[in-house]
Amino acid sequence: MTTTIQISDHLHSELRNRKLFDRETYEEVIWDLVEDTKELNAQTKKEIAKARAEIKAGKFYTLAQVKEELGL
C-alpha cells in the first residue's frame, strides 16, 4: 500500500542530505534509518564476537598484506 505523508521542510532537507546517491528514494533513506535502530540478532552478535576473538588472536591480514599477495 502506498501512502502520502506530510513532513516539515526541515525534515525534508535532512532526508535529502542523508541520500547516498541522487536517485535514492526517500523510502530507501527511511528504511536505512529504521535498520540502523534495530537490535542485532543473536547470530550476528555471535559472528561479531567470533571475529573480535580472531582479531585479538592475530588471525587477520592487513590491507598491505592483501595487496602484496594480490600483486597490487
PDB file of N, CA, C, O and CB in Angstrom:
ATOM      1  N   MET A   1       0.844  -1.175   0.000  1.00  0.00           N
ATOM      2  CA  MET A   1       0.000   0.000   0.000  1.00  0.00           C
ATOM      3  C   MET A   1       0.891   1.241   0.000  1.00  0.00           C
ATOM      4  O   MET A   1       1.801   1.366   0.820  1.00  0.00           O
ATOM      5  CB  MET A   1      -0.961  -0.004   1.220  1.00  0.00           C
ATOM      6  N   THR A   2       0.627   2.121  -0.899  1.00  0.00           N
ATOM      7  CA  THR A   2       1.373   3.369  -0.972  1.00  0.00           C
ATOM      8  C   THR A   2       0.572   4.451  -0.281  1.00  0.00           C
ATOM      9  O   THR A   2      -0.653   4.499  -0.388  1.00  0.00           O
ATOM     10  CB  THR A   2       1.682   3.760  -2.440  1.00  0.00           C
ATOM     11  N   THR A   3       1.275   5.319   0.431  1.00  0.00           N
ATOM     12  CA  THR A   3       0.596   6.407   1.130  1.00  0.00           C
ATOM     13  C   THR A   3       1.429   7.672   1.012  1.00  0.00           C
ATOM     14  O   THR A   3       2.608   7.622   0.662  1.00  0.00           O
ATOM     15  CB  THR A   3       0.350   6.048   2.620  1.00  0.00           C
ATOM     16  N   THR A   4       0.821   8.774   1.299  1.00  0.00           N
ATOM     17  CA  THR A   4       1.492  10.067   1.283  1.00  0.00           C
ATOM     18  C   THR A   4       1.547  10.582   2.712  1.00  0.00           C
ATOM     19  O   THR A   4       0.573  10.471   3.457  1.00  0.00           O
ATOM     20  CB  THR A   4       0.762  11.083   0.341  1.00  0.00           C
ATOM     21  N   ILE A   5       2.686  11.142   3.089  1.00  0.00           N
ATOM     22  CA  ILE A   5       2.809  11.726   4.424  1.00  0.00           C
ATOM     23  C   ILE A   5       3.243  13.177   4.297  1.00  0.00           C
ATOM     24  O   ILE A   5       3.832  13.577   3.293  1.00  0.00           O
ATOM     25  CB  ILE A   5       3.817  10.927   5.294  1.00  0.00           C
ATOM     26  N   GLN A   6       2.950  13.945   5.305  1.00  0.00           N
ATOM     27  CA  GLN A   6       3.389  15.330   5.337  1.00  0.00           C
ATOM     28  C   GLN A   6       4.563  15.444   6.298  1.00  0.00           C
ATOM     29  O   GLN A   6       4.520  14.935   7.418  1.00  0.00           O
ATOM     30  CB  GLN A   6       2.229  16.280   5.755  1.00  0.00           C
ATOM     31  N   ILE A   7       5.597  16.111   5.849  1.00  0.00           N
ATOM     32  CA  ILE A   7       6.762  16.347   6.699  1.00  0.00           C
ATOM     33  C   ILE A   7       7.152  17.814   6.588  1.00  0.00           C
ATOM     34  O   ILE A   7       6.811  18.488   5.616  1.00  0.00           O
ATOM     35  CB  ILE A   7       7.956  15.420   6.299  1.00  0.00           C
ATOM     36  N   SER A   8       7.858  18.290   7.576  1.00  0.00           N
ATOM     37  CA  SER A   8       8.298  19.688   7.574  1.00  0.00           C
ATOM     38  C   SER A   8       9.408  19.893   6.558  1.00  0.00           C
ATOM     39  O   SER A   8      10.050  18.938   6.121  1.00  0.00           O
ATOM     40  CB  SER A   8       8.775  20.112   8.974  1.00  0.00           C
ATOM     41  N   ASP A   9       9.624  21.130   6.192  1.00  0.00           N
ATOM     42  CA  ASP A   9      10.721  21.466   5.272  1.00  0.00           C
ATOM     43  C   ASP A   9      12.062  21.062   5.874  1.00  0.00           C
ATOM     44  O   ASP A   9      12.970  20.627   5.166  1.00  0.00           O
ATOM     45  CB  ASP A   9      10.718  22.978   4.944  1.00  0.00           C
ATOM     46  N   HIS A  10      12.170  21.213   7.191  1.00  0.00           N
ATOM     47  CA  HIS A  10      13.418  20.866   7.877  1.00  0.00           C
ATOM     48  C   HIS A  10      13.706  19.362   7.753  1.00  0.00           C
ATOM     49  O   HIS A  10      14.831  18.969   7.447  1.00  0.00           O
ATOM     50  CB  HIS A  10      13.345  21.277   9.370  1.00  0.00           C
ATOM     51  N   LEU A  11      12.683  18.520   7.992  1.00  0.00           N
ATOM     52  CA  LEU A  11      12.863  17.073   7.869  1.00  0.00           C
ATOM     53  C   LEU A  11      13.139  16.688   6.429  1.00  0.00           C
ATOM     54  O   LEU A  11      13.976  15.824   6.168  1.00  0.00           O
ATOM     55  CB  LEU A  11      11.629  16.327   8.385  1.00  0.00           C
ATOM     56  N   HIS A  12      12.453  17.314   5.497  1.00  0.00           N
ATOM     57  CA  HIS A  12      12.689  17.045   4.072  1.00  0.00           C
ATOM     58  C   HIS A  12      14.149  17.325   3.721  1.00  0.00           C
ATOM     59  O   HIS A  12      14.787  16.544   3.015  1.00  0.00           O
ATOM     60  CB  HIS A  12      11.745  17.905   3.185  1.00  0.00           C
ATOM     61  N   SER A  13      14.661  18.420   4.208  1.00  0.00           N
ATOM     62  CA  SER A  13      16.058  18.778   3.964  1.00  0.00           C
ATOM     63  C   SER A  13      17.000  17.742   4.582  1.00  0.00           C
ATOM     64  O   SER A  13      17.993  17.350   3.967  1.00  0.00           O
ATOM     65  CB  SER A  13      16.361  20.179   4.532  1.00  0.00           C
ATOM     66  N   GLU A  14      16.680  17.305   5.799  1.00  0.00           N
ATOM     67  CA  GLU A  14      17.516  16.308   6.486  1.00  0.00           C
ATOM     68  C   GLU A  14      17.524  14.991   5.721  1.00  0.00           C
ATOM     69  O   GLU A  14      18.582  14.386   5.546  1.00  0.00           O
ATOM     70  CB  GLU A  14      17.014  16.078   7.925  1.00  0.00           C
ATOM     71  N   LEU A  15      16.363  14.542   5.265  1.00  0.00           N
ATOM     72  CA  LEU A  15      16.292  13.300   4.484  1.00  0.00           C
ATOM     73  C   LEU A  15      17.066  13.435   3.175  1.00  0.00           C
ATOM     74  O   LEU A  15      17.772  12.513   2.768  1.00  0.00           O
ATOM     75  CB  LEU A  15      14.824  12.929   4.193  1.00  0.00           C
ATOM     76  N   ARG A  16      16.933  14.573   2.525  1.00  0.00           N
ATOM     77  CA  ARG A  16      17.661  14.816   1.274  1.00  0.00           C
ATOM     78  C   ARG A  16      19.177  14.748   1.516  1.00  0.00           C
ATOM     79  O   ARG A  16      19.911  14.216   0.684  1.00  0.00           O
ATOM     80  CB  ARG A  16      17.271  16.200   0.676  1.00  0.00           C
ATOM     81  N   ASN A  17      19.637  15.273   2.631  1.00  0.00           N
ATOM     82  CA  ASN A  17      21.067  15.251   2.954  1.00  0.00           C
ATOM     83  C   ASN A  17      21.576  13.848   3.264  1.00  0.00           C
ATOM     84  O   ASN A  17      22.773  13.586   3.143  1.00  0.00           O
ATOM     85  CB  ASN A  17      21.345  16.160   4.133  1.00  0.00           C
ATOM     86  N   ARG A  18      20.691  12.948   3.660  1.00  0.00           N
ATOM     87  CA  ARG A  18      21.092  11.586   4.005  1.00  0.00           C
ATOM     88  C   ARG A  18      21.109  10.639   2.810  1.00  0.00           C
ATOM     89  O   ARG A  18      21.510   9.482   2.940  1.00  0.00           O
ATOM     90  CB  ARG A  18      20.173  11.042   5.054  1.00  0.00           C
ATOM     91  N   LYS A  19      20.678  11.119   1.655  1.00  0.00           N
ATOM     92  CA  LYS A  19      20.694  10.279   0.465  1.00  0.00           C
ATOM     93  C   LYS A  19      22.131   9.929   0.111  1.00  0.00           C
ATOM     94  O   LYS A  19      23.013  10.788   0.134  1.00  0.00           O
ATOM     95  CB  LYS A  19      19.995  10.986  -0.720  1.00  0.00           C
ATOM     96  N   LEU A  20      22.363   8.658  -0.216  1.00  0.00           N
ATOM     97  CA  LEU A  20      23.690   8.214  -0.601  1.00  0.00           C
ATOM     98  C   LEU A  20      23.978   8.524  -2.062  1.00  0.00           C
ATOM     99  O   LEU A  20      25.135   8.671  -2.455  1.00  0.00           O
ATOM    100  CB  LEU A  20      23.841   6.730  -0.343  1.00  0.00           C
ATOM    101  N   PHE A  21      22.928   8.623  -2.863  1.00  0.00           N
ATOM    102  CA  PHE A  21      23.061   8.999  -4.268  1.00  0.00           C
ATOM    103  C   PHE A  21      21.785   9.727  -4.686  1.00  0.00           C
ATOM    104  O   PHE A  21      20.737   9.546  -4.065  1.00  0.00           O
ATOM    105  CB  PHE A  21      23.323   7.741  -5.177  1.00  0.00           C
ATOM    106  N   ASP A  22      21.865  10.546  -5.732  1.00  0.00           N
ATOM    107  CA  ASP A  22      20.761  11.425  -6.110  1.00  0.00           C
ATOM    108  C   ASP A  22      19.449  10.702  -6.373  1.00  0.00           C
ATOM    109  O   ASP A  22      18.388  11.213  -6.015  1.00  0.00           O
ATOM    110  CB  ASP A  22      21.136  12.195  -7.320  1.00  0.00           C
ATOM    111  N   ARG A  23      19.495   9.527  -6.989  1.00  0.00           N
ATOM    112  CA  ARG A  23      18.264   8.834  -7.365  1.00  0.00           C
ATOM    113  C   ARG A  23      17.718   7.927  -6.261  1.00  0.00           C
ATOM    114  O   ARG A  23      16.734   7.218  -6.472  1.00  0.00           O
ATOM    115  CB  ARG A  23      18.503   8.019  -8.607  1.00  0.00           C
ATOM    116  N   GLU A  24      18.349   7.947  -5.092  1.00  0.00           N
ATOM    117  CA  GLU A  24      17.846   7.158  -3.971  1.00  0.00           C
ATOM    118  C   GLU A  24      16.498   7.734  -3.524  1.00  0.00           C
ATOM    119  O   GLU A  24      16.338   8.949  -3.415  1.00  0.00           O
ATOM    120  CB  GLU A  24      18.871   7.149  -2.788  1.00  0.00           C
ATOM    121  N   THR A  25      15.543   6.855  -3.269  1.00  0.00           N
ATOM    122  CA  THR A  25      14.223   7.333  -2.855  1.00  0.00           C
ATOM    123  C   THR A  25      14.212   7.652  -1.365  1.00  0.00           C
ATOM    124  O   THR A  25      15.061   7.187  -0.606  1.00  0.00           O
ATOM    125  CB  THR A  25      13.140   6.288  -3.183  1.00  0.00           C
ATOM    126  N   TYR A  26      13.229   8.457  -0.966  1.00  0.00           N
ATOM    127  CA  TYR A  26      13.097   8.755   0.448  1.00  0.00           C
ATOM    128  C   TYR A  26      12.719   7.503   1.224  1.00  0.00           C
ATOM    129  O   TYR A  26      13.092   7.367   2.389  1.00  0.00           O
ATOM    130  CB  TYR A  26      12.060   9.851   0.669  1.00  0.00           C
ATOM    131  N   GLU A  27      11.992   6.594   0.606  1.00  0.00           N
ATOM    132  CA  GLU A  27      11.671   5.338   1.282  1.00  0.00           C
ATOM    133  C   GLU A  27      12.955   4.574   1.612  1.00  0.00           C
ATOM    134  O   GLU A  27      13.085   4.029   2.708  1.00  0.00           O
ATOM    135  CB  GLU A  27      10.735   4.470   0.406  1.00  0.00           C
ATOM    136  N   GLU A  28      13.899   4.532   0.675  1.00  0.00           N
ATOM    137  CA  GLU A  28      15.168   3.847   0.933  1.00  0.00           C
ATOM    138  C   GLU A  28      15.930   4.520   2.071  1.00  0.00           C
ATOM    139  O   GLU A  28      16.525   3.843   2.910  1.00  0.00           O
ATOM    140  CB  GLU A  28      16.032   3.821  -0.337  1.00  0.00           C
ATOM    141  N   VAL A  29      15.911   5.832   2.100  1.00  0.00           N
ATOM    142  CA  VAL A  29      16.576   6.575   3.178  1.00  0.00           C
ATOM    143  C   VAL A  29      15.937   6.228   4.518  1.00  0.00           C
ATOM    144  O   VAL A  29      16.637   5.986   5.502  1.00  0.00           O
ATOM    145  CB  VAL A  29      16.502   8.105   2.923  1.00  0.00           C
ATOM    146  N   ILE A  30      14.615   6.206   4.554  1.00  0.00           N
ATOM    147  CA  ILE A  30      13.909   5.901   5.800  1.00  0.00           C
ATOM    148  C   ILE A  30      14.169   4.468   6.237  1.00  0.00           C
ATOM    149  O   ILE A  30      14.374   4.222   7.426  1.00  0.00           O
ATOM    150  CB  ILE A  30      12.405   6.134   5.637  1.00  0.00           C
ATOM    151  N   TRP A  31      14.168   3.509   5.303  1.00  0.00           N
ATOM    152  CA  TRP A  31      14.473   2.114   5.664  1.00  0.00           C
ATOM    153  C   TRP A  31      15.878   1.992   6.238  1.00  0.00           C
ATOM    154  O   TRP A  31      16.096   1.242   7.190  1.00  0.00           O
ATOM    155  CB  TRP A  31      14.330   1.194   4.438  1.00  0.00           C
ATOM    156  N   ASP A  32      16.837   2.728   5.666  1.00  0.00           N
ATOM    157  CA  ASP A  32      18.198   2.709   6.213  1.00  0.00           C
ATOM    158  C   ASP A  32      18.203   3.202   7.657  1.00  0.00           C
ATOM    159  O   ASP A  32      18.890   2.633   8.505  1.00  0.00           O
ATOM    160  CB  ASP A  32      19.141   3.575   5.352  1.00  0.00           C
ATOM    161  N   LEU A  33      17.443   4.253   7.937  1.00  0.00           N
ATOM    162  CA  LEU A  33      17.364   4.780   9.299  1.00  0.00           C
ATOM    163  C   LEU A  33      16.716   3.772  10.243  1.00  0.00           C
ATOM    164  O   LEU A  33      17.170   3.598  11.374  1.00  0.00           O
ATOM    165  CB  LEU A  33      16.580   6.096   9.317  1.00  0.00           C
ATOM    166  N   VAL A  34      15.661   3.110   9.786  1.00  0.00           N
ATOM    167  CA  VAL A  34      14.994   2.104  10.605  1.00  0.00           C
ATOM    168  C   VAL A  34      15.944   0.955  10.899  1.00  0.00           C
ATOM    169  O   VAL A  34      16.032   0.485  12.033  1.00  0.00           O
ATOM    170  CB  VAL A  34      13.725   1.587   9.908  1.00  0.00           C
ATOM    171  N   GLU A  35      16.649   0.508   9.879  1.00  0.00           N
ATOM    172  CA  GLU A  35      17.582  -0.613  10.068  1.00  0.00           C
ATOM    173  C   GLU A  35      18.680  -0.262  11.065  1.00  0.00           C
ATOM    174  O   GLU A  35      19.104  -1.108  11.853  1.00  0.00           O
ATOM    175  CB  GLU A  35      18.209  -1.018   8.727  1.00  0.00           C
ATOM    176  N   ASP A  36      19.137   0.983  11.029  1.00  0.00           N
ATOM    177  CA  ASP A  36      20.195   1.413  11.947  1.00  0.00           C
ATOM    178  C   ASP A  36      19.763   1.360  13.403  1.00  0.00           C
ATOM    179  O   ASP A  36      20.611   1.284  14.292  1.00  0.00           O
ATOM    180  CB  ASP A  36      20.635   2.816  11.605  1.00  0.00           C
ATOM    181  N   THR A  37      18.465   1.398  13.665  1.00  0.00           N
ATOM    182  CA  THR A  37      17.986   1.408  15.050  1.00  0.00           C
ATOM    183  C   THR A  37      17.595   0.026  15.555  1.00  0.00           C
ATOM    184  O   THR A  37      17.273  -0.133  16.733  1.00  0.00           O
ATOM    185  CB  THR A  37      16.806   2.336  15.176  1.00  0.00           C
ATOM    186  N   LYS A  38      17.619  -0.972  14.683  1.00  0.00           N
ATOM    187  CA  LYS A  38      17.230  -2.324  15.085  1.00  0.00           C
ATOM    188  C   LYS A  38      18.336  -2.994  15.882  1.00  0.00           C
ATOM    189  O   LYS A  38      19.521  -2.725  15.686  1.00  0.00           O
ATOM    190  CB  LYS A  38      16.881  -3.170  13.860  1.00  0.00           C
ATOM    191  N   GLU A  39      17.922  -3.865  16.778  1.00  0.00           N
ATOM    192  CA  GLU A  39      18.857  -4.656  17.571  1.00  0.00           C
ATOM    193  C   GLU A  39      19.449  -5.752  16.690  1.00  0.00           C
ATOM    194  O   GLU A  39      18.752  -6.340  15.863  1.00  0.00           O
ATOM    195  CB  GLU A  39      18.154  -5.266  18.822  1.00  0.00           C
ATOM    196  N   LEU A  40      20.724  -6.018  16.871  1.00  0.00           N
ATOM    197  CA  LEU A  40      21.356  -7.110  16.136  1.00  0.00           C
ATOM    198  C   LEU A  40      20.795  -8.438  16.617  1.00  0.00           C
ATOM    199  O   LEU A  40      20.549  -8.612  17.810  1.00  0.00           O
ATOM    200  CB  LEU A  40      22.893  -7.075  16.304  1.00  0.00           C
ATOM    201  N   ASN A  41      20.588  -9.380  15.694  1.00  0.00           N
ATOM    202  CA  ASN A  41      20.067 -10.683  16.109  1.00  0.00           C
ATOM    203  C   ASN A  41      21.185 -11.504  16.748  1.00  0.00           C
ATOM    204  O   ASN A  41      22.359 -11.141  16.672  1.00  0.00           O
ATOM    205  CB  ASN A  41      19.453 -11.443  14.900  1.00  0.00           C
ATOM    206  N   ALA A  42      20.807 -12.600  17.371  1.00  0.00           N
ATOM    207  CA  ALA A  42      21.754 -13.428  18.130  1.00  0.00           C
ATOM    208  C   ALA A  42      22.871 -13.966  17.245  1.00  0.00           C
ATOM    209  O   ALA A  42      24.029 -13.994  17.664  1.00  0.00           O
ATOM    210  CB  ALA A  42      21.024 -14.591  18.797  1.00  0.00           C
ATOM    211  N   GLN A  43      22.543 -14.391  16.031  1.00  0.00           N
ATOM    212  CA  GLN A  43      23.557 -14.942  15.121  1.00  0.00           C
ATOM    213  C   GLN A  43      24.592 -13.880  14.760  1.00  0.00           C
ATOM    214  O   GLN A  43      25.790 -14.161  14.745  1.00  0.00           O
ATOM    215  CB  GLN A  43      22.895 -15.494  13.841  1.00  0.00           C
ATOM    216  N   THR A  44      24.137 -12.672  14.472  1.00  0.00           N
ATOM    217  CA  THR A  44      25.058 -11.588  14.131  1.00  0.00           C
ATOM    218  C   THR A  44      25.964 -11.263  15.310  1.00  0.00           C
ATOM    219  O   THR A  44      27.163 -11.055  15.127  1.00  0.00           O
ATOM    220  CB  THR A  44      24.282 -10.336  13.698  1.00  0.00           C
ATOM    221  N   LYS A  45      25.408 -11.217  16.516  1.00  0.00           N
ATOM    222  CA  LYS A  45      26.219 -10.952  17.706  1.00  0.00           C
ATOM    223  C   LYS A  45      27.273 -12.043  17.898  1.00  0.00           C
ATOM    224  O   LYS A  45      28.408 -11.755  18.277  1.00  0.00           O
ATOM    225  CB  LYS A  45      25.323 -10.851  18.958  1.00  0.00           C
ATOM    226  N   LYS A  46      26.897 -13.288  17.638  1.00  0.00           N
ATOM    227  CA  LYS A  46      27.829 -14.408  17.758  1.00  0.00           C
ATOM    228  C   LYS A  46      28.970 -14.268  16.752  1.00  0.00           C
ATOM    229  O   LYS A  46      30.133 -14.484  17.093  1.00  0.00           O
ATOM    230  CB  LYS A  46      27.094 -15.748  17.550  1.00  0.00           C
ATOM    231  N   GLU A  47      28.634 -13.903  15.503  1.00  0.00           N
ATOM    232  CA  GLU A  47      29.648 -13.744  14.465  1.00  0.00           C
ATOM    233  C   GLU A  47      30.593 -12.578  14.780  1.00  0.00           C
ATOM    234  O   GLU A  47      31.795 -12.668  14.530  1.00  0.00           O
ATOM    235  CB  GLU A  47      28.978 -13.525  13.103  1.00  0.00           C
ATOM    236  N   ILE A  48      30.057 -11.504  15.320  1.00  0.00           N
ATOM    237  CA  ILE A  48      30.892 -10.367  15.704  1.00  0.00           C
ATOM    238  C   ILE A  48      31.855 -10.770  16.817  1.00  0.00           C
ATOM    239  O   ILE A  48      33.036 -10.426  16.770  1.00  0.00           O
ATOM    240  CB  ILE A  48      30.018  -9.176  16.154  1.00  0.00           C
ATOM    241  N   ALA A  49      31.362 -11.493  17.812  1.00  0.00           N
ATOM    242  CA  ALA A  49      32.217 -11.954  18.909  1.00  0.00           C
ATOM    243  C   ALA A  49      33.328 -12.859  18.384  1.00  0.00           C
ATOM    244  O   ALA A  49      34.474 -12.752  18.821  1.00  0.00           O
ATOM    245  CB  ALA A  49      31.382 -12.697  19.968  1.00  0.00           C
ATOM    246  N   LYS A  50      32.996 -13.748  17.454  1.00  0.00           N
ATOM    247  CA  LYS A  50      33.986 -14.646  16.864  1.00  0.00           C
ATOM    248  C   LYS A  50      35.045 -13.848  16.104  1.00  0.00           C
ATOM    249  O   LYS A  50      36.240 -14.116  16.231  1.00  0.00           O
ATOM    250  CB  LYS A  50      33.305 -15.661  15.924  1.00  0.00           C
ATOM    251  N   ALA A  51      34.606 -12.875  15.321  1.00  0.00           N
ATOM    252  CA  ALA A  51      35.541 -12.048  14.555  1.00  0.00           C
ATOM    253  C   ALA A  51      36.466 -11.268  15.482  1.00  0.00           C
ATOM    254  O   ALA A  51      37.663 -11.161  15.216  1.00  0.00           O
ATOM    255  CB  ALA A  51      34.777 -11.082  13.639  1.00  0.00           C
ATOM    256  N   ARG A  52      35.929 -10.731  16.552  1.00  0.00           N
ATOM    257  CA  ARG A  52      36.759  -9.990  17.515  1.00  0.00           C
ATOM    258  C   ARG A  52      37.803 -10.909  18.154  1.00  0.00           C
ATOM    259  O   ARG A  52      38.946 -10.501  18.358  1.00  0.00           O
ATOM    260  CB  ARG A  52      35.875  -9.348  18.613  1.00  0.00           C
ATOM    261  N   ALA A  53      37.414 -12.151  18.471  1.00  0.00           N
ATOM    262  CA  ALA A  53      38.356 -13.110  19.052  1.00  0.00           C
ATOM    263  C   ALA A  53      39.456 -13.450  18.057  1.00  0.00           C
ATOM    264  O   ALA A  53      40.620 -13.572  18.439  1.00  0.00           O
ATOM    265  CB  ALA A  53      37.626 -14.389  19.493  1.00  0.00           C
ATOM    266  N   GLU A  54      39.101 -13.606  16.783  1.00  0.00           N
ATOM    267  CA  GLU A  54      40.115 -13.906  15.762  1.00  0.00           C
ATOM    268  C   GLU A  54      41.092 -12.744  15.611  1.00  0.00           C
ATOM    269  O   GLU A  54      42.297 -12.957  15.476  1.00  0.00           O
ATOM    270  CB  GLU A  54      39.444 -14.212  14.406  1.00  0.00           C
ATOM    271  N   ILE A  55      40.582 -11.531  15.633  1.00  0.00           N
ATOM    272  CA  ILE A  55      41.460 -10.356  15.528  1.00  0.00           C
ATOM    273  C   ILE A  55      42.394 -10.300  16.728  1.00  0.00           C
ATOM    274  O   ILE A  55      43.594 -10.066  16.581  1.00  0.00           O
ATOM    275  CB  ILE A  55      40.627  -9.047  15.430  1.00  0.00           C
ATOM    276  N   LYS A  56      41.835 -10.517  17.920  1.00  0.00           N
ATOM    277  CA  LYS A  56      42.652 -10.489  19.142  1.00  0.00           C
ATOM    278  C   LYS A  56      43.737 -11.559  19.102  1.00  0.00           C
ATOM    279  O   LYS A  56      44.830 -11.358  19.633  1.00  0.00           O
ATOM    280  CB  LYS A  56      41.767 -10.687  20.384  1.00  0.00           C
ATOM    281  N   ALA A  57      43.438 -12.702  18.471  1.00  0.00           N
ATOM    282  CA  ALA A  57      44.408 -13.801  18.360  1.00  0.00           C
ATOM    283  C   ALA A  57      45.383 -13.590  17.204  1.00  0.00           C
ATOM    284  O   ALA A  57      46.258 -14.423  16.967  1.00  0.00           O
ATOM    285  CB  ALA A  57      43.678 -15.130  18.178  1.00  0.00           C
ATOM    286  N   GLY A  58      45.231 -12.480  16.488  1.00  0.00           N
ATOM    287  CA  GLY A  58      46.152 -12.191  15.381  1.00  0.00           C
ATOM    288  C   GLY A  58      45.810 -12.903  14.085  1.00  0.00           C
ATOM    289  O   GLY A  58      46.631 -12.948  13.169  1.00  0.00           O
ATOM    290  N   LYS A  59      44.621 -13.455  13.995  1.00  0.00           N
ATOM    291  CA  LYS A  59      44.205 -14.180  12.789  1.00  0.00           C
ATOM    292  C   LYS A  59      43.521 -13.227  11.816  1.00  0.00           C
ATOM    293  O   LYS A  59      42.303 -13.269  11.637  1.00  0.00           O
ATOM    294  CB  LYS A  59      43.257 -15.353  13.150  1.00  0.00           C
ATOM    295  N   PHE A  60      44.318 -12.370  11.192  1.00  0.00           N
ATOM    296  CA  PHE A  60      43.786 -11.424  10.215  1.00  0.00           C
ATOM    297  C   PHE A  60      44.912 -11.012   9.271  1.00  0.00           C
ATOM    298  O   PHE A  60      46.087 -11.260   9.544  1.00  0.00           O
ATOM    299  CB  PHE A  60      43.161 -10.176  10.920  1.00  0.00           C
ATOM    300  N   TYR A  61      44.546 -10.387   8.172  1.00  0.00           N
ATOM    301  CA  TYR A  61      45.504  -9.853   7.208  1.00  0.00           C
ATOM    302  C   TYR A  61      45.294  -8.350   7.120  1.00  0.00           C
ATOM    303  O   TYR A  61      44.161  -7.868   7.141  1.00  0.00           O
ATOM    304  CB  TYR A  61      45.346 -10.530   5.802  1.00  0.00           C
ATOM    305  N   THR A  62      46.387  -7.621   7.024  1.00  0.00           N
ATOM    306  CA  THR A  62      46.278  -6.184   6.836  1.00  0.00           C
ATOM    307  C   THR A  62      46.015  -5.905   5.363  1.00  0.00           C
ATOM    308  O   THR A  62      46.218  -6.773   4.515  1.00  0.00           O
ATOM    309  CB  THR A  62      47.561  -5.454   7.323  1.00  0.00           C
ATOM    310  N   LEU A  63      45.570  -4.714   5.068  1.00  0.00           N
ATOM    311  CA  LEU A  63      45.348  -4.324   3.680  1.00  0.00           C
ATOM    312  C   LEU A  63      46.647  -4.408   2.893  1.00  0.00           C
ATOM    313  O   LEU A  63      46.648  -4.844   1.742  1.00  0.00           O
ATOM    314  CB  LEU A  63      44.764  -2.905   3.602  1.00  0.00           C
ATOM    315  N   ALA A  64      47.740  -3.999   3.496  1.00  0.00           N
ATOM    316  CA  ALA A  64      49.044  -4.066   2.818  1.00  0.00           C
ATOM    317  C   ALA A  64      49.404  -5.518   2.473  1.00  0.00           C
ATOM    318  O   ALA A  64      49.931  -5.787   1.394  1.00  0.00           O
ATOM    319  CB  ALA A  64      50.149  -3.440   3.710  1.00  0.00           C
ATOM    320  N   GLN A  65      49.118  -6.446   3.386  1.00  0.00           N
ATOM    321  CA  GLN A  65      49.407  -7.857   3.117  1.00  0.00           C
ATOM    322  C   GLN A  65      48.559  -8.397   1.965  1.00  0.00           C
ATOM    323  O   GLN A  65      49.053  -9.136   1.113  1.00  0.00           O
ATOM    324  CB  GLN A  65      49.166  -8.693   4.374  1.00  0.00           C
ATOM    325  N   VAL A  66      47.317  -8.031   1.948  1.00  0.00           N
ATOM    326  CA  VAL A  66      46.428  -8.488   0.876  1.00  0.00           C
ATOM    327  C   VAL A  66      46.878  -7.918  -0.462  1.00  0.00           C
ATOM    328  O   VAL A  66      46.911  -8.633  -1.464  1.00  0.00           O
ATOM    329  CB  VAL A  66      44.967  -8.080   1.167  1.00  0.00           C
ATOM    330  N   LYS A  67      47.224  -6.638  -0.484  1.00  0.00           N
ATOM    331  CA  LYS A  67      47.701  -6.016  -1.714  1.00  0.00           C
ATOM    332  C   LYS A  67      48.965  -6.709  -2.219  1.00  0.00           C
ATOM    333  O   LYS A  67      49.103  -6.980  -3.412  1.00  0.00           O
ATOM    334  CB  LYS A  67      47.968  -4.522  -1.488  1.00  0.00           C
ATOM    335  N   GLU A  68      49.875  -6.989  -1.302  1.00  0.00           N
ATOM    336  CA  GLU A  68      51.120  -7.650  -1.685  1.00  0.00           C
ATOM    337  C   GLU A  68      50.843  -9.048  -2.251  1.00  0.00           C
ATOM    338  O   GLU A  68      51.431  -9.440  -3.259  1.00  0.00           O
ATOM    339  CB  GLU A  68      52.071  -7.742  -0.476  1.00  0.00           C
ATOM    340  N   GLU A  69      49.958  -9.785  -1.607  1.00  0.00           N
ATOM    341  CA  GLU A  69      49.624 -11.127  -2.070  1.00  0.00           C
ATOM    342  C   GLU A  69      48.975 -11.085  -3.455  1.00  0.00           C
ATOM    343  O   GLU A  69      49.203 -11.970  -4.280  1.00  0.00           O
ATOM    344  CB  GLU A  69      48.691 -11.818  -1.069  1.00  0.00           C
ATOM    345  N   LEU A  70      48.172 -10.062  -3.702  1.00  0.00           N
ATOM    346  CA  LEU A  70      47.492  -9.951  -4.995  1.00  0.00           C
ATOM    347  C   LEU A  70      48.339  -9.230  -6.044  1.00  0.00           C
ATOM    348  O   LEU A  70      47.942  -9.126  -7.204  1.00  0.00           O
ATOM    349  CB  LEU A  70      46.172  -9.224  -4.822  1.00  0.00           C
ATOM    350  N   GLY A  71      49.489  -8.743  -5.638  1.00  0.00           N
ATOM    351  CA  GLY A  71      50.365  -8.041  -6.566  1.00  0.00           C
ATOM    352  C   GLY A  71      49.861  -6.681  -6.963  1.00  0.00           C
ATOM    353  O   GLY A  71      50.067  -6.241  -8.094  1.00  0.00           O
ATOM    354  N   LEU A  72      49.206  -6.017  -6.051  1.00  0.00           N
ATOM    355  CA  LEU A  72      48.663  -4.670  -6.339  1.00  0.00           C
ATOM    356  C   LEU A  72      49.545  -3.580  -5.813  1.00  0.00           C
ATOM    357  O   LEU A  72      49.230  -2.400  -5.972  1.00  0.00           O
ATOM    358  CB  LEU A  72      47.281  -4.512  -5.751  1.00  0.00           C
TER     359      LEU A  72
END
